[in-house]
Amino acid sequence: MTAALTDSGLRLTPGAVQALEIAIDALDIPAVRPLWKAITGYVDERGPYDLDEGLIDPTGRGPAIWFQQMDAPRPQRNRIHLDIDVPHDIARGRIDAALAAGGRLLSDSAAPAFWVLADAEGNEACICTWQGRD
């Protein structure tokens, strides 16, 4: 493959990122997955071998999200926090979808700049807008 691409005039950069995925370790994937789908607006991925329960950006711009099954809790390891910037007029819809999907609102003290949500296992995400920023 590399030879064919090089022969066609494309130059490959050694060490370049070929793919970027976000992996979320979870004890109960069905309990945490709905929140991440709701807040990102991603859709189900049923194709590649490593994304059987994954989510993908329907626009093809963002990294895939997949969930890795954990056997036991690992406190203080592999926690995740995502900031999802959205237009201010859809932030409330994303928050409502996250709550309906089993998420919890941890803080709205910085709203409308951002709201802090958590999935069923405590992994946090912020829904962010441009409003209320200094």
C-alpha positions as CSV (number, residue, x, y, z in Angstrom):
1,M,0.0,0.0,0.0
2,T,2.8,2.4,0.9
3,A,4.6,1.8,-2.3
4,A,1.5,2.3,-4.4
5,L,0.7,5.6,-2.6
6,T,4.3,6.8,-2.9
7,D,4.4,5.8,-6.6
8,S,1.3,7.9,-7.2
9,G,3.0,11.0,-5.8
10,L,1.6,11.0,-2.3
11,R,4.2,11.5,0.5
12,L,3.7,9.7,3.7
13,T,4.9,11.4,6.9
14,P,6.5,8.9,9.3
15,G,4.7,8.8,12.6
16,A,1.6,10.6,11.4
17,V,-1.6,9.8,13.2
18,Q,-3.6,7.3,11.1
19,A,-6.7,7.2,13.3
20,L,-7.9,8.8,16.6
21,E,-10.5,7.1,18.8
22,I,-11.7,7.9,22.2
23,A,-11.9,4.8,24.4
24,I,-14.1,4.9,27.6
25,D,-13.5,2.0,30.1
26,A,-16.8,1.0,31.6
27,L,-18.1,-1.7,34.0
28,D,-21.6,-1.3,32.5
29,I,-21.5,-0.2,28.9
30,P,-25.3,-0.1,28.4
31,A,-25.5,2.2,31.4
32,V,-22.9,4.8,30.2
33,R,-23.2,4.6,26.4
34,P,-26.5,6.4,26.1
35,L,-25.2,9.6,27.7
36,W,-22.2,9.8,25.3
37,K,-24.5,9.3,22.3
38,A,-26.9,12.0,23.6
39,I,-24.3,14.7,24.3
40,T,-22.2,14.2,21.2
41,G,-25.0,13.7,18.7
42,Y,-23.0,10.7,17.4
43,V,-24.7,7.6,15.8
44,D,-24.3,3.9,16.3
45,E,-21.3,2.2,14.7
46,R,-21.8,-1.5,13.8
47,G,-18.9,-2.1,11.4
48,P,-15.2,-2.3,12.4
49,Y,-14.2,-5.2,14.7
50,D,-13.1,-2.9,17.5
51,L,-16.2,-0.7,17.5
52,D,-19.0,-3.2,18.0
53,E,-20.7,-0.9,20.5
54,G,-19.0,2.3,19.3
55,L,-20.3,5.7,18.2
56,I,-19.2,7.8,15.3
57,D,-19.7,11.4,14.2
58,P,-22.3,11.4,11.5
59,T,-20.4,14.2,9.7
60,G,-17.2,12.2,9.7
61,R,-15.2,15.0,11.4
62,G,-14.8,13.8,15.0
63,P,-13.0,10.8,16.4
64,A,-14.9,7.6,17.0
65,I,-15.9,6.7,20.6
66,W,-15.8,3.1,21.7
67,F,-16.3,1.4,25.1
68,Q,-14.0,-1.1,26.6
69,Q,-15.4,-3.6,29.0
70,M,-13.8,-3.5,32.5
71,D,-13.9,-6.4,34.9
72,A,-13.4,-4.4,38.1
73,P,-13.3,-0.7,39.1
74,R,-9.9,1.1,38.8
75,P,-10.2,4.2,41.0
76,Q,-8.1,7.2,39.9
77,R,-7.2,5.5,36.6
78,N,-8.6,6.0,33.1
79,R,-11.2,8.6,34.0
80,I,-12.3,10.8,31.1
81,H,-13.6,14.3,30.7
82,L,-14.8,15.7,27.4
83,D,-15.8,19.2,26.5
84,I,-18.4,19.3,23.8
85,D,-18.8,22.7,22.3
86,V,-22.2,23.3,20.7
87,P,-24.2,26.2,19.4
88,H,-25.9,27.9,22.3
89,D,-29.4,27.2,20.9
90,I,-28.9,23.4,21.0
91,A,-27.1,23.2,24.4
92,R,-30.4,22.7,26.4
93,G,-31.5,19.9,24.0
94,R,-28.2,18.1,24.5
95,I,-28.5,18.4,28.3
96,D,-32.0,17.2,28.3
97,A,-31.1,14.2,26.1
98,A,-28.2,13.4,28.4
99,L,-30.5,13.4,31.5
100,A,-33.1,11.3,29.7
101,A,-30.3,8.9,28.8
102,G,-29.4,8.3,32.5
103,G,-26.9,11.1,32.9
104,R,-26.7,13.4,36.0
105,L,-26.2,17.2,36.1
106,L,-23.3,17.8,38.4
107,S,-23.1,21.6,38.0
108,D,-24.7,24.4,36.2
109,S,-22.9,27.1,38.1
110,A,-21.0,28.3,35.1
111,A,-24.0,28.2,32.7
112,P,-24.4,29.3,30.0
113,A,-20.7,28.9,29.4
114,F,-20.8,25.2,30.4
115,W,-22.8,22.6,32.3
116,V,-21.0,19.6,33.9
117,L,-22.7,16.2,33.4
118,A,-21.7,12.7,34.4
119,D,-22.6,9.2,33.1
120,A,-23.7,6.3,35.4
121,E,-20.1,5.6,36.4
122,G,-19.1,9.2,37.1
123,N,-17.2,10.0,33.9
124,E,-17.7,13.7,33.2
125,A,-18.5,15.8,30.2
126,C,-19.2,19.4,29.8
127,I,-21.7,20.9,27.3
128,C,-20.1,24.2,26.4
129,T,-21.2,27.3,24.5
130,W,-19.6,30.6,23.6
131,Q,-22.1,32.5,25.9
132,G,-21.1,33.7,29.3
133,R,-17.3,33.7,28.6
134,D,-15.1,36.5,29.7
